[in-house]
Amino acid sequence: MLRTHRFLLPAFCVSLLIHAAPFLAGNWLADAPPPTPRPPPLQAQLQAPPPVPELIVPETPKPPAEKSATRPRQAAPSGPGATASTWTRAIREQFSRQQQAGLFYPAEAIRLGLEGEALVFMMLDADGNVVAARVEAGSGHELLDRAALDAVRRLRALPADAPQEALLPVRFRLH
């Protein structure tokens, strides 16, 4: 037994010195670098929802009214101005349905506040369906140009009076 006590007492003394050293020589802790400051807490702010898009399809220019006082006004216009209002009205209605379905104005463009007008060239088949379309003049935003092209390509069954080829301005505006 005496032999075990001989090793235990020095081990106890060494352990006591190691554990008491920081308290006895407190100055060596003062040289340590200061702790790094904590970053400020995260802050969040609520923002207003993005503006609601406004669907704008340009009106077809009306033919200039004749200024002759002797001629009576016609009850229903006929000719190129009348047919243009029929097929443009059909396009406007289809764009409106696309907007209601959430297909017309891309959500990302609304979130980013993008606005613009793209000029799209379209070709129709005999049934009034779009068979080809391309962007002739871009809006300045690739996202809106793609959306205008997709919206025109979704047009179906336009009236028979629609031209076989047409340039269609597609506007994207936010309220």
C-alpha positions as CSV (number, residue, x, y, z in Angstrom):
1,M,0.0,0.0,0.0
2,L,2.8,2.3,0.8
3,R,3.9,2.0,-2.8
4,T,0.7,3.3,-4.3
5,H,0.7,6.3,-2.0
6,R,4.1,7.2,-3.1
7,F,2.9,7.8,-6.7
8,L,-0.5,9.2,-5.8
9,L,0.8,12.1,-3.7
10,P,3.1,13.6,-6.5
11,A,0.3,13.1,-9.1
12,F,-2.1,15.0,-6.8
13,C,0.4,17.9,-6.4
14,V,1.1,18.2,-10.1
15,S,-2.7,18.2,-10.8
16,L,-3.2,20.9,-8.1
17,L,-0.4,23.1,-9.7
18,I,-1.8,22.8,-13.2
19,H,-5.4,23.7,-12.1
20,A,-4.3,26.6,-9.8
21,A,-1.8,28.1,-12.4
22,P,-4.4,30.3,-14.1
23,F,-5.5,31.8,-10.8
24,L,-1.9,32.4,-9.5
25,A,-0.6,34.0,-12.8
26,G,-3.7,36.0,-13.8
27,N,-1.7,38.4,-16.0
28,W,-1.1,36.0,-18.8
29,L,-4.9,35.8,-19.4
30,A,-5.0,39.6,-19.8
31,D,-2.8,39.4,-23.0
32,A,-5.4,37.3,-24.8
33,P,-7.1,39.0,-27.7
34,P,-10.5,40.4,-26.9
35,P,-13.5,38.3,-28.0
36,T,-15.0,39.1,-31.3
37,P,-18.1,41.2,-31.1
38,R,-21.4,39.5,-31.8
39,P,-23.1,40.4,-35.1
40,P,-26.3,42.5,-34.7
41,P,-29.5,40.4,-34.7
42,L,-31.3,39.9,-38.0
43,Q,-34.1,42.3,-38.7
44,A,-37.0,41.8,-41.1
45,Q,-39.3,44.3,-42.6
46,L,-42.7,43.8,-44.2
47,Q,-43.1,45.2,-47.6
48,A,-46.2,46.1,-49.5
49,P,-47.4,43.5,-52.0
50,P,-46.3,44.0,-55.6
51,P,-48.6,46.1,-57.7
52,V,-51.4,44.5,-59.6
53,P,-50.7,44.3,-63.3
54,E,-52.9,46.2,-65.7
55,L,-53.7,44.5,-69.0
56,I,-53.3,47.0,-71.9
57,V,-53.8,46.0,-75.5
58,P,-53.7,49.0,-77.8
59,E,-56.8,50.2,-79.5
60,T,-57.0,49.9,-83.2
61,P,-56.8,53.3,-84.8
62,K,-60.1,54.5,-86.1
63,P,-60.4,55.8,-89.6
64,P,-60.6,59.6,-89.7
65,A,-64.1,60.9,-89.8
66,E,-65.1,62.7,-92.9
67,K,-65.9,66.3,-92.3
68,S,-68.6,66.6,-94.9
69,A,-71.8,68.0,-93.3
70,T,-74.0,66.8,-96.2
71,R,-73.3,63.1,-95.7
72,P,-75.2,61.3,-92.9
73,R,-73.2,59.1,-90.4
74,Q,-73.2,55.4,-91.1
75,A,-74.8,53.2,-88.5
76,A,-72.3,50.4,-88.6
77,P,-68.8,51.0,-90.0
78,S,-67.7,48.6,-92.7
79,G,-64.3,48.1,-94.3
80,P,-60.8,47.7,-92.8
81,G,-61.5,49.6,-89.6
82,A,-64.5,47.5,-88.7
83,T,-62.7,44.2,-89.3
84,A,-59.7,45.3,-87.3
85,S,-61.9,46.1,-84.3
86,T,-63.4,42.5,-84.4
87,W,-60.2,40.6,-84.4
88,T,-58.4,43.0,-82.0
89,R,-61.3,42.7,-79.6
90,A,-61.0,38.9,-79.8
91,I,-57.3,39.2,-79.0
92,R,-58.0,41.6,-76.1
93,E,-60.5,39.1,-74.7
94,Q,-58.1,36.2,-75.0
95,F,-55.3,38.2,-73.3
96,S,-57.8,39.1,-70.6
97,R,-58.6,35.4,-70.0
98,Q,-54.9,34.6,-69.9
99,Q,-54.4,37.4,-67.3
100,Q,-57.2,36.0,-65.2
101,A,-55.6,32.5,-65.4
102,G,-52.2,34.1,-64.3
103,L,-50.5,33.3,-67.6
104,F,-50.1,36.8,-69.2
105,Y,-47.9,38.8,-66.8
106,P,-45.1,36.7,-65.2
107,A,-45.1,36.8,-61.4
108,E,-41.4,37.4,-61.4
109,A,-41.8,40.5,-63.6
110,I,-44.5,41.8,-61.3
111,R,-42.2,41.2,-58.3
112,L,-39.4,43.1,-60.0
113,G,-41.7,45.9,-61.2
114,L,-40.9,45.4,-64.9
115,E,-42.9,47.2,-67.5
116,G,-42.6,47.5,-71.2
117,E,-44.0,46.9,-74.7
118,A,-43.0,44.2,-77.1
119,L,-43.9,44.2,-80.8
120,V,-44.7,40.6,-81.9
121,F,-45.0,39.5,-85.5
122,M,-47.6,36.7,-85.8
123,M,-48.8,34.5,-88.7
124,L,-52.2,32.8,-88.6
125,D,-53.5,29.7,-90.4
126,A,-56.9,29.4,-92.0
127,D,-58.5,28.5,-88.7
128,G,-57.3,31.6,-87.0
129,N,-54.6,29.9,-84.9
130,V,-51.1,31.3,-84.5
131,V,-48.7,29.1,-86.4
132,A,-45.6,31.3,-86.1
133,A,-44.6,34.3,-83.9
134,R,-41.4,36.2,-83.2
135,V,-40.4,39.3,-81.3
136,E,-39.8,42.2,-83.7
137,A,-39.0,44.9,-81.1
138,G,-38.3,43.9,-77.6
139,S,-39.5,45.6,-74.4
140,G,-36.0,45.8,-73.0
141,H,-36.6,42.9,-70.6
142,E,-36.1,39.3,-71.7
143,L,-38.7,38.1,-69.3
144,L,-41.4,40.3,-70.7
145,D,-40.4,39.5,-74.3
146,R,-40.8,35.8,-73.6
147,A,-44.1,36.4,-71.9
148,A,-45.4,38.4,-74.9
149,L,-44.3,35.7,-77.3
150,D,-46.0,33.0,-75.2
151,A,-49.2,35.0,-74.9
152,V,-49.4,35.5,-78.7
153,R,-48.7,31.8,-79.3
154,R,-51.6,30.9,-77.0
155,L,-54.1,32.8,-79.2
156,R,-56.7,30.4,-80.7
157,A,-59.5,30.6,-83.2
158,L,-59.3,34.3,-84.1
159,P,-62.1,35.5,-86.3
160,A,-62.0,34.9,-90.1
161,D,-61.4,38.6,-90.7
162,A,-58.1,38.6,-88.9
163,P,-55.1,39.2,-91.2
164,Q,-52.8,36.2,-92.0
165,E,-49.8,38.2,-90.8
166,A,-49.8,41.1,-88.3
167,L,-47.6,43.0,-86.0
168,L,-49.2,43.0,-82.5
169,P,-48.0,45.4,-79.7
170,V,-48.2,43.7,-76.3
171,R,-47.9,46.1,-73.3
172,F,-47.1,45.2,-69.8
173,R,-48.0,47.9,-67.3
174,L,-48.4,47.9,-63.5
175,H,-51.0,50.0,-61.6
